């Protein structure tokens, strides 16, 4: 799947409930090409998702910890069946 398709899915599922690997629920909104999780209010730039999407398969947030901000959220969103 091309990244633009993944990003479109991320946009289309904003406001829906997702779960981190440790099963913490969260939702997110899209603000200025960034994902803003409701648990942090910290914007995660689209580029974080693009970098992480290049790694497959993603086995856990620790795998992208040094690559992106908010690895728990990036991992949870990218590995959800609604997104990929």
Buried (B, 14 or more C-beta within 10 A) or exposed (E): EEEEEBBEBBEEBEEEEBEBBEEEEBBBEBEEEBBBBEBBEEBBBBEBBBBBBEEEEBEEBEBBEEEBBBBBBBBBBBBBEEBB
